[in-house]
Amino acid sequence: MLVLIPQLHGLHWLLATNYLQHAHADGSGEGLNFARNFYGWVNPLLFNIGLHTAHHQHPRAHWAELPALQENYRPLISPCLNERGLLRYMWRTYCLGLLHPRWRSRSLHIKE
C-alpha cells in the first residue's frame, strides 16, 4: 500500500500533465507552438517538466538547465501556451470553461 498507491497517484498526474501540455497545441510540426508550458511551483516538484518546449528542444539537458533554456523560447511561443500555473490553467479551462466559452482551451492546429 505504501508503494502501490503513491505510484498510481504519481502516474495519474504524470499522464494528466503530459496531456494538458499537448492538448490544443499546434501539432503540425512547424514552429515552437507544439506544447503548453507551465510556470510556477509545479516545476520544482516535477523536475521542471512544465517547461515543456525546452524539454522537447533539449531532451538530454539536465532538468536544472531547463529554466535558462526555456527563457530563450518563451518570446517565440504563442502567449496562450505560456501558463502561469498548472492548477490555475485546470481551474480556468475545466471549471470556468463550463460557465463561459472564452475560458475554454482552443486548438492552435492549423487546418489546411
HUKA-V249815 format. One record per residue. RES is the residue in one small letter. SS is DSSP state (hx for helix, st for strand, lp for the rest). BURIAL is I if it has 9 or more other C-alpha atoms within 8 Angstrom, else O. Layout:
BEGIN
RES/SS/BURIAL + RES/SS/BURIAL
END
This chain:
BEGIN
m/lp/O + l/lp/O + v/lp/O + l/hx/O + i/hx/O + p/hx/O + q/hx/O + l/hx/O + h/hx/O + g/hx/O + l/hx/O + h/hx/O + w/hx/O + l/hx/O + l/hx/O + a/hx/O + t/hx/O + n/hx/O + y/hx/O + l/hx/O + q/hx/I + h/hx/I + a/lp/O + h/lp/I + a/lp/I + d/lp/I + g/lp/O + s/lp/O + g/lp/O + e/lp/O + g/lp/O + l/lp/I + n/lp/I + f/lp/I + a/lp/I + r/lp/I + n/st/I + f/st/I + y/lp/I + g/lp/O + w/lp/O + v/hx/I + n/hx/I + p/hx/O + l/hx/O + l/lp/O + f/lp/O + n/lp/I + i/lp/I + g/lp/I + l/lp/I + h/hx/I + t/hx/I + a/hx/I + h/hx/I + h/hx/O + q/hx/O + h/lp/O + p/lp/O + r/lp/O + a/lp/O + h/lp/O + w/hx/O + a/hx/O + e/hx/O + l/hx/I + p/hx/I + a/hx/O + l/hx/I + q/hx/I + e/hx/O + n/hx/O + y/hx/I + r/hx/O + p/lp/O + l/lp/O + i/lp/I + s/lp/O + p/hx/O + c/hx/O + l/hx/I + n/st/I + e/st/I + r/lp/I + g/lp/I + l/hx/I + l/hx/O + r/hx/O + y/hx/I + m/hx/I + w/hx/I + r/hx/I + t/hx/I + y/hx/I + c/hx/I + l/hx/I + g/hx/I + l/hx/I + l/hx/O + h/lp/O + p/hx/O + r/hx/O + w/hx/I + r/lp/I + s/lp/O + r/lp/O + s/lp/O + l/lp/O + h/lp/I + i/lp/O + k/lp/O + e/lp/O
END
